[in-house]
Amino acid sequence: MENADLRQAKLQINYHEPVMLAECLEGLRLSDASLVGGTFVDCTLGGGGHSYAIANKLSPAGTLHSFDRDEEAVAFATKRMATIPVEKSPKFVVHPVAFAKLGEEIAANSVDGILYDLGISSHQVDDSSRGFTFVGNNPLDLRMDRREGVSAQEWLRSVSADDLADALRKNADMDRAYKLATRLVEVAVKTAAENRDILPSDVKAIVEAVFPDKRRDVNSLLARVFQAVRMEVNGELAQIEQSLTAAVDCLKVGGRLVVMSYHSVEDRCVKDTCAKFEKACICPENLPVCMCGGNHQRLKKVNRKPILPSDEEIARNSRARSAKLRVYERV
Ligand SMILES: C[S@@+](CC[C@H](N)C(=O)[O-])C[C@H]1O[C@@H](n2cnc3c(N)ncnc32)[C@H](O)[C@@H]1O
């Protein structure tokens, strides 16, 4: 008979296997005995893999706040967190809202470590009814929180070709962005006139027409189109920037900010947002001498370069392949 821990681990891995788990815990300094009663935030609860491991490191005196805007993820992970024995479990507070609300939900200077595991979970991708994937040919939705905002289909029916081309370039570094955007807008109009949904097969036909070169991998091009649209529909870059800015206020001096991203656009947003807080001087660049006092630095890098997953982890979990982990300390 399997024991309860093994069953939990299998359940978790089916939902989403946490990436660079040991590296994230180390980044948060959770092996430091003085922090077991501390306060931590997981901004991306997902299947609860990282939250579960953080909670297991904390004592009952500690507190873990976990955010997710996806109500299915919150329901799944809350059940999983409830399996931690009461006598061992820290205070666990779920925030079923977007992490851009971090500054409204968490007090300033109150937190020892904050984790972000950005993007979407394997479960969100694998559940074709969520419309996150081109496998299954379900209508395009792509929202993490289906109670809010507009679906990808509605967005494609309202956006101009220029704005869509900008999104394809900005969010996925797409070439031939304007050509793709024009075709996508045409299909959005045509399917609306025919009173039918825009399907992934419509998008695939456009990608194949715009990139006829058989050496280009259609699935990876399609994944980039989906990524670009998903990032717009969920306002992902604005969410990251707003939340990281709030995170700097929430952290105590010495607290850690640990951020894992999965593609270059996300990583650039993390790097650029944090870079603003790494500067001691915030004077305009054209000022010949510093007038601000030069004491504005609020973050410092813990590792000069981002941490990457091991070959062994990539072989075990292909989703880890593109992960980059950045660790900062509040100064
Ligand atoms: C990669 S998964 C996290 C997986 C989790 N670390 C685990 O080990 O199971 C990312 C999660 O963050 C959530 N998410 C992404 N952007 C968000 C945002 N702006 N606000 C709140 N949740 C967000 C997604 O809904 C998804 O469940």
The ligand as an SDF file (V2000), in Angstrom:
LIG
                    3D

 27 29  0  0  0  0  0  0  0  0999 V2000
    3.7840   27.9520  -12.7890 C   0  0  0  0  0  0  0  0  0  0  0  0
    2.3180   27.9180  -11.8850 S   0  0  0  0  0  0  0  0  0  0  0  0
    2.8370   27.7690  -10.2230 C   0  0  0  0  0  0  0  0  0  0  0  0
    3.0690   26.3570   -9.8190 C   0  0  0  0  0  0  0  0  0  0  0  0
    3.4030   26.1930   -8.3590 C   0  0  0  0  0  0  0  0  0  0  0  0
    4.6220   26.8570   -7.9960 N   0  0  0  0  0  0  0  0  0  0  0  0
    3.4960   24.7170   -8.0150 C   0  0  0  0  0  0  0  0  0  0  0  0
    4.5780   24.2670   -7.6230 O   0  0  0  0  0  0  0  0  0  0  0  0
    2.5020   24.0070   -8.1250 O   0  0  0  0  0  0  0  0  0  0  0  0
    1.8240   29.5720  -11.9230 C   0  0  0  0  0  0  0  0  0  0  0  0
    0.5250   29.8360  -11.1750 C   0  0  0  0  0  0  0  0  0  0  0  0
    0.4770   31.2410  -10.9690 O   0  0  0  0  0  0  0  0  0  0  0  0
   -0.8050   31.7110  -11.2260 C   0  0  0  0  0  0  0  0  0  0  0  0
   -0.6430   33.0880  -11.6730 N   0  0  0  0  0  0  0  0  0  0  0  0
   -0.0040   33.5270  -12.7720 C   0  0  0  0  0  0  0  0  0  0  0  0
   -0.0740   34.8650  -12.8470 N   0  0  0  0  0  0  0  0  0  0  0  0
   -0.7590   35.2630  -11.7490 C   0  0  0  0  0  0  0  0  0  0  0  0
   -1.1500   36.5470  -11.2460 C   0  0  0  0  0  0  0  0  0  0  0  0
   -0.8600   37.6580  -11.9120 N   0  0  0  0  0  0  0  0  0  0  0  0
   -1.8100   36.5900  -10.0770 N   0  0  0  0  0  0  0  0  0  0  0  0
   -2.0990   35.4610   -9.3810 C   0  0  0  0  0  0  0  0  0  0  0  0
   -1.7960   34.2270   -9.8270 N   0  0  0  0  0  0  0  0  0  0  0  0
   -1.1190   34.1340  -10.9830 C   0  0  0  0  0  0  0  0  0  0  0  0
   -1.3720   30.7920  -12.2970 C   0  0  0  0  0  0  0  0  0  0  0  0
   -2.7820   30.7820  -12.2260 O   0  0  0  0  0  0  0  0  0  0  0  0
   -0.7370   29.4490  -11.9290 C   0  0  0  0  0  0  0  0  0  0  0  0
   -1.5830   28.6870  -11.1180 O   0  0  0  0  0  0  0  0  0  0  0  0
  1  2  1  0
  2  3  1  0
  2 10  1  0
  3  4  1  0
  4  5  1  0
  5  6  1  0
  5  7  1  0
  7  8  2  0
  7  9  1  0
 10 11  1  0
 11 12  1  0
 11 26  1  0
 12 13  1  0
 13 14  1  0
 13 24  1  0
 14 15  1  0
 14 23  1  0
 15 16  2  0
 16 17  1  0
 17 18  1  0
 17 23  2  0
 18 19  1  0
 18 20  2  0
 20 21  1  0
 21 22  2  0
 22 23  1  0
 24 25  1  0
 24 26  1  0
 26 27  1  0
M  CHG  2   2   1   9  -1
M  END
$$$$
